[in-house]
Amino acid sequence: MQVNINPKGLVVEDDEIILDVLVARFASERFDAITAVNGQDRMDKTYSEKPDTMLLDVVMPILGGFQFVKKIKGAEALRMSAEPF
């Protein structure tokens, strides 16, 4: 049995063309890309998948990127700093 050792990256983008480009870029850097297309989807996948890194679109339907970062900043369940850059 082969164990997957690639880091997981959550790519959040509501524009399908941009999302495809970003997923391809993550894959080229050997990340397993997880995608979300709106703020609620992003929140759900953050907790269920526990990605190693995230690339967020800050203008999103349902829950914007800055509001999302405020919600998860310091979340013990995620053990991440949630610092935007």
N, C-alpha and C positions, 0 to 999 in steps of 0.2 A: 504494500500500500504506500503510495506516494503522499507525503504531507506537503500541503501548499505553504510555502514560506514567503510568498510575495506579500508586501504590505497592502492594506485595503485603503483605497481613496474614494471618498464620497464626492461626486461631481454634481453640483446643483445648478441647473440652468433650465429656464423655461423655453428657450429658443432651440428647436430640434437640431438645426444645422450647427450652431455653436456647441451644443452638447456633444454631437458626434465628433467634432474636431477635438474637444477637450478629452473625451474618452480615448480617442486614438493616441493623443499625447501621453496620457497616463499609462496606457498599455505599452507605449514605446519606452517608458521608464520602468517597466516591469511592475506596475501597480495593477492590482485587480480593481477595476473601476466599478463602483456602485453608483447608480444614478437616482436622482430625484428631480421632479419637475415642478414642484410647488413647495411652499413652506411647511405644510403639514406632512407631506411625504418626506421632506428633509428631516423633520423632527422624529418621525417614526423610525426612519432608517438609521439615524444617529444612535438611538438607543438600542435598536435590534441588531445592527451590524457592528457597532463600535469601531468605526473606521480609524485608521492611523493618522489620516490627514483629510482635510476637506477643502474644496474649492467652491466658494459660495458666490452666487449672483446676489447682489445686495437689494436689487429691485425685483421682488417676486410676488406672485399672488399668494394670498392667505397669510403669510408671515414673512416679512422682509428680513434680509440678512442681518442688519444691525439689531433688530428685535430678537432674532434667533440667538445671536451671540450673547445678548444680555440674559436670555433664559438659561442658556447652558453654561455660562461662565462659572467656573468653579464647581460644576456638578460632580459630586462624589462618584456617582454611578458611571461617569465617563472617564474620570481620571485624566483630564486634559485641561489645558489652560484656556483654550478658546480665545486666543489672542489674534485679532485680525491683522493682516499685513498686506 
